[in-house]
Amino acid sequence: MAVELRCPDCRAKLRLPEAPDAGTEVECPKCGTVFPAPEPEAAADEDAPKKKKKPARDDADDEKPKKDGDDADDKKEKKDKKTKAKGAGGEGTPKRRKAKKNETSNVALFGVIGAGVLMIVVVAGVLIWLLGRTPKSIEMMTYLPEDCYTVEGLNLGHAQKYPKFYEGVSATFKDTEFKAAGDAIAKATGAAAGADALIDYVVFGSGKSGSSTVIRTKMDIDGGALAKLPGAQLKNDLGRPYYLADGFKGGGKLRVFAPTARLVVYCPPEVSEAVFKKMLDGHAASKDKTIGVRAGDLGKRVTKGTFWYMTLYEGDRKPPAPPQPPAAGAAPSNEDAGALLARTITETVAGAKGMGHKASIGSREVRFEWVVWAANSEKASSTSKKHQESELGKGDDGTPPRWWKEKVEGMGNKKVAAQMLANIGCGSSGELFYAKSAVDTTELKEAVPSMATLATGPSLAAPAPPPK
C-alpha cells in the first residue's frame, strides 16, 4: 500500500509504493537527507484521510415567502418583544439561554486550545529528545583513542533481523577477535549464550596511539563479572577499575573495562596511560576531540548504515597518492582494472577531509553508498556532476569501465551485477559527495560475503585495515 512520508529537513513529501520497515533509511530525492522510516502506525496516522465537515445548515431555505401586510405585523411583533423585555418577570429567557450557550462554547474552545498546546509541547519534547540524544555509535566512539582516524562499525543487532543475510555475512568474521571476545564476555557475565546473543553493535578504531574495540551488549551486564575473564587482574591505579586479561585470541594481554552496563571496551597495553585514562571516562572533558564528533556530517551519514567504515585525512594524513602512470608510450587503457579503480578513487578524494562507505540492510533491498567529505560544497557539487556525466553514471545506458566489471561481475552473480549498475547514482549534500546503488535483498544471498567485504572491508583509500 502506498504511503506518504515527509522529509524532516526540507519538509518535502515522499510518496513510496510500500510502507518501509521501521528504522529503514529513507533518502529525500529533493535535498539528499537520509532519515529513518517511522513506525507503520505513525505513518498510517499521518496519511489517514481527514473526516469531511458537515455543511452548515442553510436556514434561508426554510424561510416562508412574505405576504402583503407582513411588514406591519413584524413591526408590531418587535414592539411587543421590547415591552415584554422591560417588564419585571418578562420573558427575557431567550437572551439568557443564548448567553449560556456562548459560555459553554467558550469552555469547549478553551479546552480544545489547551489540548492543542499540550500536544505541541509533548511533540516538541519528543523531537528535542530524539534530536538531542547521542547516537549509540557516536557514544561508543568516545571510548576510542583520542587521535583515532580510522573507524569501522558493525550493527549486528540490526543485521540479525534478516537471518538469511546475517548467516552469509557472519561467515566473514567468524574467526575475528571481537567474536572471541563476545564469547568470553558472555561466558564470564552469564548474560547470554555466546557472541551472537550478546553483541548488539561493535566499533573498531585505530590511530597513532594504537587501537581499541568497543562492544555494545543487547542487555545490561555486571561489569564486575569481567573478573572471571581468563587471566583477569583487577587494576585501579588510574582512578577507575579495569582488568588486565589474556588476549581473546591469544597473543598477550589486553586492558578490559565496562564504562556502562551496556558497553565493554578492550585495547592492548601499548596504548599509553595518558590516552587510556581519557578512554576510561569516555573523554568527558574532550568529547569534541573524539572521531565521532570530528567526522562531522561524514560521520552522521556513514554511521547510519548497518555496516560502515570511514577514515579522516587530518594533519600529516593526506588522501592516497594516485598509482604510478602506465609506462612511457602506453595508453591509460592498458592499465589493469585495479590500477584504474585506484586512479578513479584517488582523483575523487583528492583534497578531501575524509571518506567512508556503508551498507544498509532493508527488507526489500540492501543499499550501498560511498561518501567523500570534500574540501567545500563547490567541490562536492562539481564531483557529482562529473560522475553523473560519466559512462558509469549513466547506469545501464552507458558502458561501465573495466574495473567496475571486474569488481562487481566478479561476485559470481549476474543479477546482482545488473542491479548494481541499473541502480547506480550519485549526488551531493553540502560538502559531501556520494555515489550509491542498491540490490534486492532476496537476490543477494549468493554474493553476501563478497558484498560484505566490499561494503565494510578496507578500501584503497584506507592506510591500513581496522583492528580485528
C-alpha positions in Angstrom: 0.0 0.0 0.0 1.4 3.4 -1.0 2.4 5.7 1.8 3.5 9.3 2.1 6.4 10.4 4.3 7.6 13.9 5.0 11.3 14.8 4.9 12.3 16.2 8.4 14.8 18.6 6.7 13.1 20.2 3.7 9.6 19.1 4.6 9.1 17.7 1.1 6.5 14.9 0.7 7.9 11.5 -0.4 5.4 9.0 -1.9 6.6 5.4 -1.6 4.8 2.4 -3.3 5.0 0.5 0.0 5.5 1.4 3.7 9.2 0.8 4.6 10.2 -1.1 7.7 10.6 1.0 10.8 14.1 2.3 11.1 14.9 1.7 7.4 16.8 4.6 5.9 14.8 6.8 3.5 16.6 9.3 1.3 14.8 12.5 0.3 15.3 12.9 -3.5 15.0 16.7 -3.2 17.7 17.5 -0.6 19.5 14.2 -0.1 18.7 14.0 3.6 18.7 10.4 4.9 16.3 9.7 7.7 14.8 6.5 9.4 11.3 5.5 8.4 8.7 6.0 11.2 6.7 3.2 12.8 3.9 1.9 10.4 1.2 3.1 12.8 2.7 6.7 12.8 2.9 6.8 9.1 -0.7 5.5 8.8 -1.9 8.2 11.2 -0.2 10.9 9.1 -1.8 9.6 5.8 -5.3 8.8 7.2 -7.9 10.8 5.3 -9.5 13.6 7.3 -13.2 13.5 8.0 -15.2 15.9 6.0 -17.0 18.5 7.9 -20.8 18.6 7.5 -22.0 21.5 5.5 -23.6 24.3 7.6 -27.4 24.3 7.6 -28.9 26.8 5.3 -31.8 28.3 7.2 -32.6 30.5 4.2 -34.3 27.5 2.5 -36.7 27.4 5.5 -37.9 31.0 5.1 -41.5 31.4 4.0 -42.5 33.9 1.4 -43.8 37.1 2.8 -47.3 38.3 2.1 -48.8 41.7 2.0 -49.1 43.3 5.4 -46.3 41.1 6.9 -44.1 44.2 7.4 -46.6 45.8 9.7 -47.0 42.6 11.6 -43.3 42.3 12.0 -43.0 45.8 13.4 -45.8 45.1 15.9 -44.2 41.9 17.0 -40.8 43.6 17.6 -42.5 46.3 19.7 -44.3 43.7 21.8 -41.0 41.9 22.5 -39.3 45.1 23.7 -42.2 45.8 26.0 -42.1 42.3 27.5 -38.3 42.5 28.0 -38.7 45.7 30.0 -41.3 44.3 32.3 -40.4 42.6 35.6 -40.6 38.9 35.1 -40.8 39.5 31.4 -39.8 36.7 29.1 -36.1 37.6 28.5 -35.2 33.9 28.7 -34.1 33.6 25.1 -31.4 36.0 25.7 -30.3 34.2 28.9 -30.3 30.9 27.0 -28.1 32.4 24.3 -25.6 33.7 26.9 -25.5 30.2 28.5 -24.8 28.7 25.1 -22.0 31.1 24.4 -20.5 30.3 27.8 -20.5 26.5 27.0 -18.9 27.2 23.6 -16.1 29.2 25.2 -15.3 26.5 27.7 -15.1 23.9 24.8 -13.0 26.3 22.8 -10.5 26.8 25.6 -10.4 23.1 26.2 -9.5 22.4 22.5 -6.8 25.1 22.6 -5.4 23.8 25.8 -5.3 20.2 24.4 -3.6 21.6 21.2 -0.9 23.5 23.2 -0.3 20.4 25.4 0.1 18.2 22.2 2.6 20.7 20.8 4.6 20.7 24.0 4.7 16.9 24.1 5.7 16.6 20.4 8.4 19.3 20.8 9.7 17.5 23.8 9.9 14.2 21.9 11.7 15.9 19.0 14.2 17.6 21.3 14.9 14.3 22.9 15.3 12.4 19.6 17.5 15.1 18.1 19.5 15.8 21.2 20.3 12.2 22.2 23.7 10.9 21.2 23.5 8.0 18.7 24.9 4.8 20.1 27.7 4.6 17.5 28.9 8.2 18.4 28.7 7.3 22.2 30.8 4.2 21.5 33.4 6.2 19.6 34.1 8.3 22.7 35.9 5.3 24.2 38.4 5.1 21.2 41.8 6.7 21.4 41.5 10.5 21.0 43.8 10.6 17.9 41.8 7.8 16.2 41.5 8.5 12.5 40.1 5.2 11.1 36.9 3.5 12.4 34.6 0.7 11.4 31.2 -0.3 12.8 29.0 -3.4 12.6 25.4 -3.1 13.7 24.9 -6.8 14.3 21.6 -6.4 16.1 20.1 -4.8 13.1 21.6 -7.4 10.7 20.3 -10.3 12.7 16.7 -9.1 11.9 17.5 -10.6 8.4 18.6 -14.2 9.3 19.5 -15.4 5.8 21.5 -12.3 5.1 23.2 -12.4 8.5 24.1 -16.1 8.0 26.2 -15.2 5.0 27.7 -12.0 6.5 28.7 -13.6 9.8 30.9 -16.1 7.9 33.2 -13.2 7.1 34.0 -12.5 10.8 33.6 -15.9 12.5 37.3 -16.1 13.4 37.8 -12.5 14.4 38.9 -11.3 17.9 35.7 -9.4 18.6 33.7 -12.7 18.1 36.0 -14.5 20.5 35.7 -11.5 22.9 31.9 -11.8 22.7 32.0 -15.5 23.6 34.4 -14.9 26.5 32.4 -11.9 27.9 29.1 -13.9 27.6 30.6 -16.8 29.5 32.0 -14.5 32.2 28.9 -12.5 32.8 26.4 -15.3 32.2 24.2 -12.7 30.5 23.9 -14.6 27.1 24.9 -17.7 25.3 27.7 -16.7 23.0 28.6 -13.6 21.0 25.6 -13.7 18.7 23.2 -13.5 21.6 25.4 -10.9 23.5 26.7 -8.4 20.9 24.3 -5.7 19.5 27.0 -3.4 18.0 30.7 -3.3 17.7 33.1 -0.5 16.8 36.8 -0.7 16.0 39.1 2.3 15.8 42.8 2.9 15.3 45.2 5.9 15.4 48.7 6.9 16.2 48.2 5.8 19.9 47.0 2.4 19.0 43.7 0.6 18.5 40.6 -0.1 20.6 37.4 -2.1 20.3 34.0 -1.2 21.8 31.2 -3.7 22.2 27.6 -2.8 22.9 25.6 -5.6 24.5 21.9 -6.3 24.0 21.3 -6.4 27.7 22.7 -5.0 30.9 25.7 -6.9 32.2 27.7 -6.8 35.5 31.0 -5.1 34.8 32.4 -6.7 37.9 31.9 -10.1 36.3 34.8 -9.3 33.9 37.0 -10.5 36.8 36.1 -14.0 35.5 37.8 -13.5 32.2 40.8 -15.8 31.6 43.9 -14.3 33.5 42.0 -11.2 34.7 43.7 -9.0 37.2 42.0 -6.0 38.7 43.7 -2.7 38.3 42.7 0.7 39.5 45.8 2.8 39.5 44.3 5.3 37.0 41.4 6.1 39.3 38.9 3.8 37.6 38.8 0.0 37.7 39.7 -2.1 34.8 41.1 -5.6 34.2 44.3 -6.8 32.6 43.2 -10.1 30.9 44.5 -12.7 28.5 44.0 -11.9 24.8 40.8 -13.3 23.4 42.7 -14.9 20.5 46.0 -15.3 22.3 49.0 -13.0 21.8 49.5 -11.3 25.1 47.4 -9.2 27.5 44.5 -6.8 27.0 43.1 -3.9 29.1 39.3 -4.5 29.5 36.7 -2.3 31.2 33.0 -1.7 31.3 32.2 2.0 31.5 28.4 1.4 31.5 26.1 -1.6 31.9 25.9 -1.9 28.1 29.5 -1.3 27.0 32.7 -3.3 27.1 36.0 -1.8 25.9 39.3 -3.5 25.3 42.7 -2.4 23.9 46.3 -3.6 24.1 48.5 -2.3 26.9 50.6 -0.5 24.3 48.1 2.4 24.4 49.8 5.0 26.6 48.4 5.5 30.1 47.6 9.2 29.3 45.5 8.1 26.4 43.9 5.2 28.2 43.0 7.4 31.2 40.9 9.6 28.9 39.3 6.5 27.3 38.2 5.2 30.8 35.8 8.1 31.3 34.8 8.5 27.7 36.8 11.7 27.1 34.4 13.5 29.5 36.5 16.7 29.2 37.3 16.5 25.5 34.4 14.8 23.6 34.8 17.3 20.8 38.2 15.7 20.0 36.9 12.2 19.5 36.5 10.9 16.0 32.7 10.7 16.2 32.5 14.4 16.6 35.4 15.3 14.4 33.9 13.4 11.5 31.0 15.9 11.3 28.4 15.3 8.6 30.5 12.5 7.1 30.1 10.5 10.4 26.4 11.4 10.6 25.7 10.0 7.2 28.0 7.0 7.1 27.2 5.6 10.6 23.6 5.2 9.7 24.5 2.1 7.8 24.3 -1.4 9.1 28.0 -2.0 8.3 30.2 1.0 7.7 33.8 2.3 7.5 35.3 5.8 7.5 38.7 7.4 7.6 39.7 11.1 8.1 42.6 13.0 6.5 43.9 15.3 9.1 47.3 16.9 9.9 50.0 14.9 8.2 47.5 12.3 7.0 46.7 13.0 3.4 44.4 11.3 0.8 46.2 8.5 -1.0 48.5 9.4 -3.9 47.5 8.1 -7.4 49.2 4.9 -8.7 52.1 5.1 -11.0 51.0 6.0 -14.5 51.5 3.5 -17.4 54.9 3.1 -18.9 56.0 5.8 -21.3 54.2 5.5 -24.6 51.5 3.2 -23.2 47.9 4.3 -23.3 46.0 4.7 -20.0 43.6 2.0 -21.2 46.5 -0.5 -20.8 46.4 -0.2 -17.0 44.9 -3.2 -15.3 41.4 -2.9 -13.6 42.9 -2.5 -10.1 45.1 0.4 -11.2 42.1 2.1 -13.0 40.0 1.8 -9.9 42.7 3.2 -7.7 43.1 6.1 -10.1 39.4 6.8 -10.0 39.3 6.8 -6.2 42.4 9.0 -5.7 41.1 11.6 -8.2 37.8 11.7 -6.4 39.2 12.0 -2.9 42.0 14.5 -3.8 41.9 17.3 -1.3 39.2 15.6 0.7 38.8 15.7 4.5 37.7 12.1 4.7 35.8 9.3 3.1 33.6 6.3 4.1 31.2 3.7 2.8 28.3 1.8 4.2 25.8 -1.0 3.5 22.3 -0.6 4.8 20.1 -3.7 5.1 16.4 -3.4 4.4 13.6 -6.0 3.9 13.4 -5.1 0.2 16.9 -4.1 -0.7 20.4 -3.5 0.5 21.7 0.0 -0.2 25.4 0.7 -0.7 26.9 4.2 -0.5 30.4 5.6 -0.9 30.8 9.1 0.7 33.6 11.7 0.2 33.9 14.7 2.6 35.1 17.2 0.0 37.1 20.4 0.8 34.0 22.5 0.2 30.4 22.3 -1.2 31.5 23.5 -4.6 34.0 20.6 -4.9 31.3 18.2 -3.8 28.8 19.5 -6.4 31.3 19.5 -9.3 32.4 16.0 -8.4 28.8 14.9 -8.5 28.2 16.5 -11.9 31.4 14.9 -13.3 30.4 11.4 -12.2 26.8 11.9 -13.4 28.1 12.6 -16.9 30.5 9.7 -16.9 29.8 6.3 -18.6 29.3 4.7 -15.2 27.0 7.4 -14.1 24.6 6.6 -17.0 23.9 3.3 -15.4 22.8 0.5 -17.7 22.5 3.1 -20.6 26.3 3.5 -20.5 29.4 1.4 -20.9 30.9 0.8 -17.4 34.7 0.8 -17.1 36.7 -2.4 -16.9 37.3 -2.0 -13.1 33.6 -2.0 -12.5 33.1 -5.2 -14.5 35.9 -6.9 -12.7 34.8 -5.9 -9.2 31.1 -6.3 -9.5 30.7 -9.1 -12.0 33.5 -11.0 -10.2 30.9 -11.7 -7.4 29.6 -14.5 -9.5 26.0 -13.3 -9.6 25.0 -11.6 -12.9 21.6 -10.5 -11.5 23.3 -8.6 -8.6 25.8 -7.1 -11.1 22.9 -5.9 -13.3 21.0 -4.4 -10.4 24.1 -2.6 -9.1 24.6 -1.0 -12.5 20.9 -0.2 -13.1 20.5 1.4 -9.6 23.7 3.4 -9.6 23.6 7.1 -9.0 25.4 10.0 -7.3 24.7 13.4 -5.8 25.9 15.9 -3.3 24.7 17.4 0.0 26.7 20.3 1.4 30.3 19.2 1.5 29.5 15.6 0.9 29.7 13.8 -2.5 28.1 10.4 -2.6 27.8 7.5 -5.0 25.1 4.9 -4.3 23.5 1.7 -5.6 21.1 -0.9 -4.4 20.3 -4.6 -4.8 17.2 -6.7 -3.9 17.8 -8.4 -0.6 16.4 -11.7 -2.0 18.9 -11.7 -4.9 21.9 -11.1 -2.6 22.2 -14.4 -0.8 24.9 -15.9 -3.0 27.0 -12.8 -3.1 26.6 -11.8 0.6 30.2 -12.5 1.7 31.7 -10.6 -1.3 29.3 -7.7 -0.8 30.1 -7.5 2.9 33.8 -7.3 2.2 33.2 -4.7 -0.5 31.0 -2.7 1.9 33.0 -2.9 5.1 36.5 -4.0 4.3 39.4 -1.6 4.0 39.2 0.4 0.8 42.0 1.5 -1.4 41.8 4.9 0.3 42.4 3.5 3.7 46.0 3.5 5.1 45.6 0.2 6.9 42.9 -2.3 7.9 41.0 -1.7 11.1 41.9 -3.9 14.0 40.2 -7.3 14.2 
